[in-house]
């Protein structure tokens, strides 16, 4: 036995298909990762979502970033520049945005 299940689909492939079908799910996943400060998970999700929107090759073409550079930037230890993030968002027909944190009431 080789440890794989017949007919099993890798998680990345399932995630890519889900994000391709539902761009709002993709945006929600990225926002949750950012809100929770999970940068490594954010980058993995961003890579999966980029694959869902034409693949890293297409995103690299649209952003003008070399595909290897893009792949390195979007791995779990990557550190993409703002320009790269904006380009990836644009390639996915999304935008980056800042929103105010929810204010917490101060006890008096």
Helices and strands as residue ranges (DSSP letters): H 11-21, H 23-35, H 39-52, H 55-63, H 67-73, H 82-91
